[in-house]
Amino acid sequence: MTKNQIPALKEHKPRPKTGRKIIFILMLLFLALLVVIFFRSPVSKVTEIHITGNTFDTDKQLMEKSELSIGMQYFNVDAEKVKERLIAIGTIESAEVDKQFPGIINIAVVEHPTVAYELAQDGSLQAILASGTSVPVSASGIPVDKPILTQWDPEDPNKVKLSEVLADIPNSMTSDISEILPSPTPSFPDRIKMYTRSKFEVITAVSLLSDKVEYLNQVIEMEQPGVITMLEADSYVPFEPENPDGEGEDPPTQE
């Protein structure tokens, strides 16, 4: 075989990558289509909202405050933000938000305890919570295990402080208190006057009540009805006995 008869070697050219690019683009389009279909389907939406532990607010009210609704995007629900919105209402002390895919949201709330009651100007009964928030109550009659707050300005900051103080005192130590009124003086802007079911009149201050309540109960258990003062110093003065003619005298007051 001569030189001229040797066949020339063919060059191997790399295959074009156009086919791979097309496949990759088609896959991306397919995935995008799946995402669009998923977010338009009922599977991606909130289908059930369950709320437990609420007595002062209805489920509808809490859903509005938390900005939750049936049909909203499930993945747009931020559990921490829902908790923050619920706690900001003033009636709720804590909340747990549990998301269960697909579409279920369970909310368990713990409300602030009721520490007192008050009669509104329209005569309706309001519950005073530990947060200082007032909420209407549907129960008939006035409960006997909590004090009634009267003559309080809704904007008085001492009302909120008093609610917080009452929440920290065991109910057994305040169950005899029937009424609490504001009675401020220049020396004690948070001064209050209390009346007990055992017929005592008590003068103290919101800031002192926690430390003085034990003394209050000791006097109530050991003495006859009278005026108990619990400010910088503690004192007790019994009421004057009735007049011989049977007419009662007004009990002494101590300013």
Secondary structure, DSSP 4 states (H G I P E B T S, - for coil): --GGGSPPPPP-PPPPTHHHHHHHHHHHHHHHHHHHHHHHSGGGB--EEEEES-SSS-HHHHHHHHT--TTSBGGG--HHHHHHHHHTTSSEEEEEEEEETTTEEEEEEEEPPEEEEEE-TTS-EEEEETTS-EEE---SS--SSSPEE-S--TT-HHHHHHHHHHHHS-HHHHTTEEEEEE---SS-TTEEEEEETTS-EEEEETTTHHHHHHHHHHHHHHS-SEEEEESSSEEEEEPPPPPTTSPPPPPP---
